[in-house]
Amino acid sequence: MTGTLYGLGVGPGDPELITVKALRLLESAPVVAYPAPETGESLARAIVADYLSPAQEEIPIRMPMRPDRFPAQDVYDRAAARIASHLEAGRDVAVLCEGDPFFYGSFMFLYGRMAERFPVEVVPGVTSLVACATAVGAPLAARNDTLAVIPAPLDPQEIRARLREVEAAAIIKVGRHLAKVRAVLDELGLADKARYVEHATMRSQKILPLAQVDGEAAPYFSMVLVHGRGEAWRL
């Protein structure tokens, strides 16, 4: 009998936001894998560090954390082969994913390689989207509003066009694109309705009106929330 591959959403950063189901599966899995930078600590592992056991075998999936080289296909090929060896031996493997596995989650690249060969169960997690909304105390959308999730690396004209089509938006992966995002929102008259959040739910969490954010860049784990009415509840 083969083992089961579990894709566990571990939430945006606060260890208490992992679901009961994900925690149960994590603690029972003999093997735990997680994405990690080429050097340094894995954020996904750090979130659940207090729940891990020394008896569990760990597989850090080390990859370049640069947008121009992601997804790193050879990294996932090697990780899939290593994980498959455990599954074939009958050992379950829990793969950690920050936020939710299927909301821009890295687990999807393993899922695509393994779902046809092994039993796979995906456990959803709290996403950065809802974590940021809760952090700023601002509902994302109401009634018939359309909400767009817009990656900041898009060209300015793409961001501008998508913002014009919706009442509310979450601009993700802000990072080095902060100045571009700010310029587009200024042009559309939305900058004063935008809120900036970085490291939502973590100890380093920061929340500011976009106009008060200094500099031309932001951390990778940052997001801008904007609503055309300023607040979703203003109907």
C-alpha positions in Angstrom: 0.0 0.0 0.0 1.3 3.4 -0.9 1.4 6.4 1.4 -0.7 9.5 1.0 0.6 12.9 -0.1 -1.0 15.7 2.0 -0.8 19.3 0.8 -1.3 21.3 4.0 -2.1 25.0 4.0 -0.5 26.3 7.1 -1.8 29.9 6.9 -0.2 33.3 6.5 2.2 33.3 9.5 0.4 33.1 12.8 1.0 29.4 14.0 -2.5 29.5 15.6 -4.2 29.9 12.2 -3.4 26.4 11.1 -6.6 24.3 10.9 -7.3 21.5 13.3 -7.3 19.0 10.4 -4.0 20.2 9.0 -2.4 20.0 12.5 -3.7 16.5 13.0 -2.2 15.3 9.7 1.0 17.2 10.2 1.6 15.6 13.6 0.9 12.1 12.3 3.0 12.3 9.1 6.4 10.5 9.3 7.8 12.7 6.6 7.4 16.5 6.3 8.5 18.5 3.2 8.4 22.3 2.7 9.7 25.0 0.4 12.8 26.8 1.5 15.2 29.4 0.0 18.6 28.2 -1.2 20.0 29.3 2.1 18.3 30.2 5.3 15.1 29.3 7.1 11.8 28.1 5.5 8.9 30.3 6.5 6.5 27.4 6.1 8.5 25.4 8.5 8.9 28.3 10.9 5.1 28.6 11.1 4.7 25.0 12.4 8.0 24.5 14.1 6.5 24.0 17.5 4.3 21.2 16.2 7.1 19.1 14.6 8.7 16.1 16.2 12.4 15.1 16.1 11.2 11.7 14.9 9.8 13.2 11.6 12.1 13.1 8.6 12.2 16.5 6.9 12.7 17.3 3.2 13.5 21.0 2.5 12.7 21.8 -1.1 15.4 24.5 -1.7 14.8 26.7 -4.7 15.8 30.1 -6.0 13.4 32.8 -4.6 13.6 35.0 -7.7 10.6 35.7 -9.9 12.5 35.3 -13.1 13.4 31.7 -12.2 10.2 30.5 -10.7 8.7 27.9 -10.8 12.0 26.1 -10.9 10.9 22.9 -12.8 14.0 20.9 -12.1 13.7 21.6 -8.3 10.2 20.2 -8.3 11.1 17.2 -10.4 13.8 16.3 -7.9 11.5 16.9 -4.9 8.8 14.8 -6.5 11.2 11.9 -7.0 12.3 12.1 -3.4 8.8 12.3 -2.0 7.7 9.5 -4.3 10.3 7.2 -2.8 8.6 7.6 0.6 5.1 7.2 -0.8 6.1 4.0 -2.6 7.5 2.7 0.7 4.1 3.3 2.4 5.0 6.4 4.3 2.7 9.4 4.3 4.2 12.8 3.4 2.9 16.2 4.5 3.9 19.1 2.3 3.6 22.5 3.9 2.4 25.4 2.0 2.2 29.0 3.3 -1.4 30.3 3.0 -3.5 27.9 0.9 -2.1 25.2 -1.4 -4.3 26.2 -4.3 -4.2 30.0 -4.0 -0.9 30.8 -5.6 0.6 28.0 -3.5 3.8 26.2 -4.4 2.2 22.9 -3.6 0.4 23.0 -6.9 3.6 22.2 -8.8 4.0 19.0 -6.8 0.3 18.2 -7.2 0.6 18.4 -10.9 3.4 15.9 -10.9 2.0 13.4 -8.4 -1.8 13.4 -8.3 -2.1 10.8 -11.1 0.3 8.4 -9.3 -0.5 8.6 -5.6 -3.4 9.3 -3.3 -3.4 13.1 -2.6 -5.4 15.1 -0.1 -5.3 18.9 0.0 -6.2 20.7 3.2 -7.1 24.4 2.6 -5.5 27.1 4.7 -6.1 30.7 5.7 -5.0 32.8 2.8 -3.0 36.0 2.9 -6.0 37.7 1.2 -8.3 37.2 4.1 -5.6 37.6 6.6 -4.8 41.1 5.3 -8.4 42.1 5.2 -8.8 41.1 8.8 -5.6 42.8 9.8 -6.8 46.2 8.5 -10.4 45.7 9.6 -11.7 46.2 6.0 -14.1 43.8 4.3 -12.9 42.8 0.9 -16.2 43.1 -1.0 -20.0 43.3 -0.4 -23.2 42.3 -2.2 -22.6 42.3 -6.0 -19.0 43.8 -5.9 -16.5 42.1 -8.1 -13.1 41.4 -6.4 -9.9 41.1 -8.4 -6.6 39.6 -7.3 -4.0 41.4 -9.3 -0.3 40.4 -9.3 1.9 43.5 -9.0 4.5 42.2 -11.5 2.0 42.8 -14.3 2.7 45.7 -16.6 1.1 49.0 -15.5 -1.4 49.0 -18.3 -2.6 45.5 -17.3 -3.0 46.6 -13.6 -4.8 49.7 -14.7 -7.2 47.9 -17.0 -8.1 45.3 -14.4 -8.7 47.9 -11.7 -11.1 49.7 -14.0 -13.2 46.6 -14.3 -13.9 45.9 -10.6 -15.1 47.5 -7.4 -12.5 46.0 -5.2 -9.0 44.6 -5.6 -6.1 42.9 -3.8 -2.8 43.7 -5.3 -0.4 40.9 -4.3 3.4 40.3 -4.6 4.0 44.0 -4.2 7.7 43.8 -3.4 9.9 45.8 -5.8 6.8 46.9 -7.7 5.5 49.3 -5.0 6.3 52.5 -6.9 4.5 51.2 -10.0 1.4 50.2 -8.0 1.3 53.5 -6.3 1.6 55.4 -9.6 -1.3 53.4 -11.1 -3.5 53.9 -8.1 -2.7 57.7 -8.1 -3.6 57.9 -11.8 -7.0 56.2 -11.2 -7.8 58.3 -8.1 -7.7 55.3 -5.8 -4.5 55.9 -3.8 -6.4 57.5 -0.9 -8.6 54.4 -0.7 -5.8 51.9 -0.6 -4.3 50.2 2.5 -0.9 48.6 2.6 -0.2 45.4 4.7 3.1 43.6 5.1 3.7 40.3 6.9 0.1 39.9 7.9 -0.5 38.0 11.2 3.3 37.9 11.9 5.1 39.7 14.7 6.5 42.0 12.0 3.1 42.9 10.7 2.8 46.5 9.4 -0.4 48.3 8.3 -0.5 51.8 6.7 -2.5 53.9 4.4 -0.7 53.5 1.1 0.1 57.3 1.1 2.2 56.8 4.2 4.4 54.0 2.9 7.9 55.2 2.3 10.4 53.9 -0.3 10.2 52.4 -3.7 10.0 48.8 -2.7 8.3 46.6 -0.1 8.8 43.0 1.2 7.6 40.2 -0.9 4.9 39.3 1.6 3.0 42.6 1.2 -0.3 43.5 -0.3 -2.4 46.5 -1.2 -6.1 46.4 -0.7 -8.3 48.9 -2.4 -12.1 49.5 -2.7 -13.7 52.0 -5.0 -16.1 53.1 -2.3 -13.3 53.3 0.3 -15.2 50.8 2.4 -17.1 47.8 1.2 -20.0 48.4 3.6 -20.7 51.9 2.1 -23.5 50.7 -0.2 
